[in-house]
Amino acid sequence: MIRRKFTAEFKAKLVLELLTGETEIGKLAYQHQINPNQLRAWKTQFLAKAATLFEDDKTAKEAAEQEQAIEETQAAMLKTIGQLTLERDYLMKQAHERNKGVFLRRG
């Protein structure tokens, strides 16, 4: 079965038809041979992202800067974790080699 791809314009057109109430979801789905659940998902996605349309550039820029700062912090933390892991492994190996053949007495 071939998977169909729909353009953003097509999806928006169908969702707007749903929102205006001109056509019922079942009828619209039947006309375009689309599962009604797919139309519901597009509608949900459309409504969730509608608010971002009216965000100003300052808010979007601040969010992007925050996200970048978080990513930089995570990268630094991962680097530190890697370094500490290497140091621990090295020290464990050294301790193991130093204690070879040494048996602890229980008394």
C-alpha positions as CSV (number, residue, x, y, z in Angstrom):
1,M,0.0,0.0,0.0
2,I,1.3,3.4,-1.0
3,R,1.5,6.0,1.8
4,R,0.0,9.3,0.7
5,K,1.6,12.6,1.7
6,F,-0.4,15.7,2.1
7,T,0.8,19.3,1.8
8,A,0.5,21.7,4.7
9,E,-1.9,23.8,2.6
10,F,-4.2,20.9,2.0
11,K,-4.3,20.0,5.7
12,A,-5.0,23.6,6.7
13,K,-7.8,23.8,4.2
14,L,-9.5,20.7,5.6
15,V,-9.0,21.8,9.2
16,L,-10.5,25.2,8.5
17,E,-13.5,23.5,6.9
18,L,-13.9,21.5,10.1
19,L,-13.6,24.6,12.3
20,T,-16.0,26.6,10.4
21,G,-18.6,23.8,10.7
22,E,-19.4,23.8,7.0
23,T,-18.8,20.1,6.7
24,E,-19.0,17.2,9.2
25,I,-15.9,15.3,9.9
26,G,-17.2,12.0,8.6
27,K,-18.4,13.6,5.3
28,L,-15.1,15.5,4.8
29,A,-13.1,12.3,5.5
30,Y,-15.2,10.4,3.0
31,Q,-14.9,13.0,0.3
32,H,-11.1,13.0,0.6
33,Q,-10.7,9.3,1.5
34,I,-8.9,10.1,4.7
35,N,-9.5,8.4,8.1
36,P,-11.5,10.7,10.4
37,N,-9.0,10.1,13.2
38,Q,-6.3,11.6,10.9
39,L,-8.5,14.7,10.5
40,R,-8.9,14.9,14.3
41,A,-5.2,14.7,14.7
42,W,-4.5,17.5,12.2
43,K,-7.2,19.6,14.0
44,T,-5.5,19.0,17.4
45,Q,-2.1,19.9,15.9
46,F,-3.5,23.0,14.2
47,L,-5.1,24.3,17.4
48,A,-2.0,23.5,19.5
49,K,0.2,25.5,17.2
50,A,-2.2,28.4,16.5
51,A,-1.0,30.4,19.4
52,T,2.6,30.5,18.1
53,L,1.4,32.4,15.1
54,F,0.8,35.5,17.3
55,E,4.0,35.2,19.3
56,D,6.3,38.1,18.8
57,D,9.9,37.6,17.6
58,K,11.3,38.6,21.0
59,T,9.5,35.7,22.8
60,A,10.6,33.2,20.1
61,K,14.2,34.5,20.3
62,E,14.3,34.2,24.1
63,A,13.0,30.6,23.9
64,A,15.6,29.7,21.4
65,E,18.4,31.3,23.5
66,Q,17.1,29.4,26.6
67,E,17.1,26.1,24.6
68,Q,20.6,26.8,23.4
69,A,21.9,27.5,26.9
70,I,20.3,24.3,28.1
71,E,22.0,22.3,25.3
72,E,25.4,23.9,26.1
73,T,25.0,23.0,29.8
74,Q,24.0,19.4,28.9
75,A,27.0,19.1,26.6
76,A,29.4,20.4,29.4
77,M,27.8,18.0,31.9
78,L,28.2,15.0,29.5
79,K,31.9,16.0,28.9
80,T,32.5,16.1,32.7
81,I,30.7,12.7,33.2
82,G,32.9,11.2,30.5
83,Q,36.1,12.6,32.0
84,L,35.1,11.4,35.5
85,T,34.3,7.9,34.1
86,L,37.7,7.6,32.5
87,E,39.5,8.7,35.7
88,R,37.5,6.2,37.8
89,D,38.3,3.4,35.4
90,Y,42.0,4.3,35.4
91,L,42.1,4.4,39.2
92,M,40.2,1.2,39.5
93,K,42.7,-0.5,37.2
94,Q,45.6,0.9,39.1
95,A,44.2,-0.2,42.4
96,H,43.5,-3.7,41.1
97,E,47.1,-4.1,39.8
98,R,48.5,-2.8,43.0
99,N,46.5,-5.3,45.1
100,K,47.2,-8.3,42.9
101,G,48.1,-11.3,45.1
102,V,47.2,-9.6,48.3
103,F,44.9,-11.6,50.4
104,L,43.0,-10.2,53.3
105,R,43.2,-12.1,56.5
106,R,40.2,-12.5,58.7
107,G,40.9,-12.8,62.3
